[in-house]
Amino acid sequence: SFYVLCTKVLIFSYICLSNTGQKMKIGIISDTHNTFDECLKEFLAPCDEVWHAGDFGSLELADEIAAFKPLRGVYGNIDGGLIRRVYNEFSLFEVEGVKVLHFAHDYHDVVCWLIIDEQLAIAVVDDSA
């Protein structure tokens, strides 16, 4: 199975991964634009990890999220040079035996290649892709 998880303007959602028998709850967010308020913290509290699909707003905000929960992120089009030194445009990783492509904008060619060659299971993308 292949799933594309899209986020749009501070939409947050959960996914549960369980290929190896241990369930992992992932919080999917994007477009925080320098906002990490109590509502978002409450939503993410039960998560094991947070995946941010770009447009953090500042490196300080990314650091605040990372201090709250383990964070995987990519930079978005509003993110400046400091964030781009820490986070990539896209990342490919494996969690609980599931291959994940995490990106912010316009990587359709990369996604197609990975689906064919890497047996990708999940793509996490923001609303602009």
Summary of the structure (lengths in Angstrom):
residues: 129
radius of gyration: 13.8
end to end distance: 20.5
largest distance: 41.0
contacts: 411
relative contact order: 0.21
helix: 26%
strand: 33%
